[in-house]
Amino acid sequence: MKRKYIAAVLTVFAMTTVCSTAFGATGHYTDSSVVGAESGWDEWVANWDETATDFTKVSLTPGKDDTELNFAWYSEKTDAAATPVVHFGTDKENLDTFEGEAGDVDQDLTGDKAYEYNHVTVTGLEPNTTYYYTVEKNGEQTEAVEYTTKSTDTVKMIYVGDPQVGASKGQTQDGAELVPDDGAANTAARNDGFSWNRTLNTALAENPDVNFVISAGDQVNKTGAAKEEEYASYLSADALASLPVATTIGNHDSLNPDYAYHFNNPNNTENGKTAAGGDYYYSYGEGLFIVLNTNNYNVAEHQNTIEEAVKAYPDAKWHIVTIHQDIYGSGLDHSDTDGMILRTQLTPIFDANDIDVVLQGHDHTYSRSKLLYGDGQTHQSYEFQLNADGTDYDWDHAANVETGEQITLNPEDGDEEGKAALEAFQEDNKCYTIEDVDGNTVTDPQGTLYMTGITQQMLRLVSRSH
């Protein structure tokens, strides 16, 4: 049995906020024309047309363990066959060749222009080593990029919640309203991509020895619609050429396959699938990281993923889950509606599989829970369903899985029956117990720590005794 030492935030994590000026693009947003006035905004705007229409940026993802690195990128489709090839090694003049797979991109998502996605896995990585890589786009090699691995004894991660490039729509910038139009006309994505790049650069300047990034979902904003300019803006961040990101499928990512094209995730499963993909997991250092697509409310499938991952990596000393919806959060309106409904179903599964930490997003707030575990009582199961045309989720109702009852989340004045149903729904989701802790340090605690991310946090996975 693992012996857990938890101090302050938990010994598993040492956390500092590294960019307190970057807000979720809801009521607040970062006006890039202001914060970037002396640091490249004019150049970013001048290059925006090119950036917004370059769908071929490379993304890096952790491999199935710390000896692997996954690549994904688009290439324009030509008469010749795709070349999903990465050249990788320590000698820039003599790189090894790694081949992968390619497939067609849905042209409805790319303005009817034909692209192919390329997925490649590089193996044999060693810690604290400088490598170089190029990728092939239609048989032509890109310029070599430097990639340096870090120590795996202490694993450091940047944890981000909802980059959501393109979400600043409706905000005012230079007297004009930011709009989420298509292509280069998407000024919301132009604004947010600059801030995303600036935020990552700030985080890395303060924490240069980061192993990788964990994103709790909503990389982009347009739900159920074509949004390649938002992915182009997101992937254009300077840091991402040499920094892997373990992304999570958020509700804004969930309803198109473009996410699955752009991110080559390891140990993909058939569980928890939406159009964007499903659950996956990977190992890094002493940690097992499990990423669940909780836009799919079939929690039995998520349980299968967790159990499969724990079985695959039996020696992992830390079990860390990332989900998008914050089942224990502090913000409105998500953490008391579509996030909350997963509590009754996921909490006992996390308890049974010794999950230490759950990283969440969705609410555009920061929170950290006490150590929580299930109350052992029987509760109903709930889900959020798609709207009538399947382009978004029905945010106005929670559906009772057992009875089919549609619970109105904002009952009108005078709707006493609706208010009673809502109160019963909220009461039923109080399914947790708070671990009794004396002071800031505990040994072998029961329960799980839940965090919700906004801006960027620095997380550190340290060695744990058995």
N, C-alpha and C positions, 0 to 999 in steps of 0.2 A: 504494500500500500504506500502511496506517495505521502511524504511528510511535507506539508505546506507551511512555509513561513511567509506571512503577509504583514507588511509594515507600511504605515501611512496609506498611500493609494493602493497598496499591495506591493510587495517587493517585486512582483512581476513587472511593474511599470514605474518608471520615473518620468513624470510628465511636466512639461512646461509649455505654455502657449507661446508660439513663435511669431504670430502675426495677428495681433488683436484688432487691426483695422479692417480686416476683410470680413464682411458680413454676408450671411446668406441673402440671396437676391429676392427677398420678399418685401418686407416693409423698409428694409435698409439695403443699400448696395454701395459698392465702392465705385466712385466716379473716376474712371481711369484717366480722363483728360485732366483731372486735378492732381491725383497722386502721381501721375506719370509725366507731369509737365516738364520736369527736368531730367527724366530718366528714360527717354525713348518713346514717348507716346506719339510724337509726330512721325517718327520713323515707322512705328507699328501701323499707323493709319495709312501712310504712303504705300506700305507693302501689303495692305489688307486684301486687296483684290486677288493678289497672287496666293496669299495664305489661305483664303477662303475657298479657293478652287483647286487647291492641291490636296487631293484625297489620299495621297500615297505615303503619308508619314508613317514611320516605323513605330510600333509600340512594343515595349518589353514587359514581360510578365515573369514572376518566379516560376521555375520549373517544379517538378514533383518533389524535389528536395534541393538542398543548397549546392549540389553539384551540377544542376541544370539551369538553363535560361531559355525562355520561350520568346519567339519573335512572331510578329504579325504585321503585314502591310498590304496595301493595294498596289496593283500594277495595271496599267491600261491594257485592255484586251486587244491583241493583234492577231494576224493570221498565224503567227508562230505560237507554239505551245508556251504556257506559262513556265517560269523558271523559279520555283520556290527554293532558293538556295541562299544560305548564309555562309560567308567565309569568315572564320574565327580562329584566333590564336594569339600567342604572345609575340610572335615575330611578324611585324606588319608586312614584310616582304615575302612571307611564306606561310599563308594562312591555310588552315584545314577547311575542308568543304563539308557542309552539312546540308542534306536535302530533306525536304518536307512534302507538304501537299498543297494543292491549290484548288480553287473552285470558283464558280461564277457568283458575282455579286448581283443582287436583285436590282435591275436597272431602274425600277420605279423609285429607288432611293438615291440615284445618282444622276437625275435629270436625263434619263434615257441613254446616258453614255455607258459603254461597256467596260467593266473592270473585273479583275479577278483578285480574290484574296489569297494570300500566301501565309502559311503557318509552318514554322520550322522550330525544332528543339535542338539546342546545342548542349552537349554533354561533356563531362570530365573537368568541370571547373574546380579550381582550388581556391581557398581563402587567401586574402591579402596578395592578390596577383593582378597585374595589369595586362589586359587583353586588348585586341583591336578587332573590329568587325566591319564587314561590308555586306550589303544585301544585293541581290540581283533583281532588277526591274526590267522585264522583257529582255533578259540576257545581258543587260548592261550593269556593271558594278557601280554602286554608289561610292562616294568618298569614304575612306576609313574613319571610324569613330572609336575613340578610346573608351574602354569599359574596365573599371577596377573593382574587384571583389573586396569585401571587408571581412573582418574576423567573424567567425560563427560562434565564438565562445560567449560573447555578449552581443545579442542581436538588437539593433536599433531600427525603429520604424517611425516614419512620419504617418500619422493617422489623420485622415481628412474626412470631413463630412460634406457631401453634396457640393462638389465643384460647380455643377449645374450650369455649364457655359451656355449662355443664351437666356438665362432666367431674369435678367435685368430689364426685360421688356416693360414699357410703360413708365420707366424712370426718365427723368429729364437730364440731358447732357448738352451743354453749349446751346441751350434754348430750344433744342429739338427733342422729341420723344424717341427713346430707343425702341426699335421695332424688331420683331422676329421674322422678317421676310426671308426669302430664300437666297442662298448664295451670298455674295458680297454685300447685298442689301440688308443682311442681318446685322444691324448695328448693335443689337444686344449681345450677340456672340463676339463681335469685335471688342466691345467694352470688357466683357468677362474674360476673354482669352488673355488679354493683357494683364488683368489682375491675377489670374491663375498663374501665369508665368512669373510675375513679380513675387507672388506669395511663395512659390516653390524656391525661387532663388534666395529669398530671405531665409527660409527654413534651412536650406542647405548651407548658407553662409554661417549660420549659428551651429549647425550640426553636420559637419562635412563627412562624418563617418557613418552615415545612414546606410543600412543594407537594402531597404526597399520601402515602398509606400503601401499603406492599406487605405483604400477608398471604400467608404460605406455606401456608395451608390449614387445614382443621378450624376453621372459624368456630364451629361448634356440635358437639354430641357424639353425639346419638342416631343411630346408624348404621341406615339402612334403615327408620326409623320416623317417625311424625309428631312434629314438634319445633318447631312454630310459636312456642311460648313461649320457646324458646331463641333463635330468630331475633329475636323481639321484644325480648328482653333485650339481645342483641348490638347491635341497631340503635338502642336507646334511649340509647346513650352520647351525652353532650352534644356532643362534638366532631364526631360524624359528620353532624350537620346541615349542616356547612360544610367537611367534609374528605373528599375522595374516597378510596376504598380499592380498590386493584387486588387482588382476591381470587384465590386459587388453590383448585381443588377438591381437598380432602383426602379421605382414605378415609371419614371420618365425614360428609362432605358428599355423597359420590359417588352414592349409590344411590337418591336421590329427585329429582324435578324442582323441589323447592322452592328450591334454590340458583339455578336458572336464572330463577325468577320474581323473586327478590329482588335479583339483580345483573345489570344491563344492561351486559354487557361489550362492548367494541368489537372490530371485525374478527373476529367469531366465525367459526370454521371448522367443517367437518364432520369434522375429524380428532380422534382421541383421545377420542371421545365415550363417556360413560356416561350414566345417567339424568339426572345433574345438568348435563350439557353437555360441551363439548370445549375444544380449544385456542383461544387468542386472542392478539392482540398489539396494541401501540400504540407511538406515538412521543411522547417528551416531551423538550424541549430537544435536546441532542445524543445522546440515548439511544434505542435501540430495545429495547423490553421485550417479551419473548416468554414467555407463560404456558402451560405444558403440563399437561394432565390425565393425569398418569402413573399414575393408577389404571387406565387403559387401557394395557396393555402392548404394544400394537401400535406399536412404535417407528418403523416405516416411515411411519406417519401423522404422528408427531411430527417426523420429518425433513422431511416435506412442509410442515408448518407453519413450521418454521424457515427453510426455503429460500424459501417464499412471503413471509415477513416481511422477510427480508434483501433480496429483490428489490423489495418494495414501498417500502422505505426505504433506498435505496442510499447516501444521504449520511450515515447515522447513524455517529457516531464511536465509540460504545460499544454492544456487544451484550450484553444482560443477560437471562438466563433465570431464571424462577421455576418450581420444581417442588415438590411436597409431599414425596415420599420423598427422604431424604437418601442419595444414592448414595455420597457420601464424608462420613461423620459419625463421631462419637466415642461415641455412646450405644448402649446395648442396650435392647431387642432388635432394633429396626428396622434400624439402620444396618449390621447384619451379616446381615440376612435379606431382607425385601421391598424395602428400599432398595438393598442391595448388588447385587441381581440386575439392576438397570438399568445398572450400570456398563459391562458389556461391550458393551452396545448403544448407549448414549447418548454415551459418551466420544468415540468416533471421529467421531460426528456433530457434537458440539460443536467438536472440533478442526477439522473441515472447514469450519465456518461461522464461525470466528474468534470464538467466544463468550468474552467476557472474564471474566464472573462468573456463577456459578450460586447462587441463593438457595434454601435448602431449609428444611423443617420436620420434622414427624413424630416426631422422637426426644425432644422435650422436653429438649434439651440445647443448649448453645452450643458451636460449634466453627468453626474456620477452617483450611482446608487450606494446604499449600504449593501452588505452581503445578504442576498435574498435566496430563499428556497421555497418550494411548494408547500401548501398548507395541508396536503393529503386528502382534501375533500373532492367530491365529484362536481364538475362544472360542465356547462354547456360548451359547445364548439361553435365558432362563428367564422365568417369569411366576408371579404369584399368581392363583389362581382363586377364584371364589365358593364358599361352602359349599353344602350340598345344597339348602337352602331359599331361597338367594339373598338372605339378609338381612344377610350380612356376608362378609368374606373368610376363606378358610381359612388361618389363621395358622400352622398346623402343618406345612404342606408347601409346597415350591417345585416347580413343574412344569418339566421340561425341554421346551422348545418343539419341539425337533427329534425327540426320542425318546418323549415322553409320560411319561417316568419321574417318579414322585412322590417327591421327596426329603424324608425325615422330618427336621425341623429339631431335634427333641428326641428322639433315639433312646433307647430304654430300656436299662438296664444289661444287658449280655450280647448286645445286638443289634450284633454286630461288623460285619455287612454294612451296616446302617444307618449306623453311625459312619464306615465307610469311604466310603460315598456322600456323607455330609455333608462330610468332609474334602476329597474331590475337588471338590465343589461350591464350597467356600470357596476352595480353591486356584485354581480356574478363574476366579474373580472378582477375582483380583489381576492386573488388566489394565492397570496404569498405570505411567507413568514420572514421576519427580520432577525438575522443572527444577532445574538446578544454578545456585544464586544466591549471589553473594558480597556480603554486606552486606544492607542494607534497601532499596536502590534498584536497579532494573534497567531496561534499555531494550530494547524489542522482545523481551520474553520469549516463550518458547513455553509454551503451556498455559493453563489456566483456574483461577481461584480459586473454591473452593467454601466457602460459609458455611452453617451450620445455625443457625437462630434460636430463641431462647427468651427470654422477656421481650421487651423492645423495644430495638432498636438504631437509632442515627441514622446514615443514609447520605447521602453528598453526592456528586453527579455533577458533576465539574468539566470545564472546557473542555479539549479534547485537540487536539494538533497532528496534522496528517497527515504 
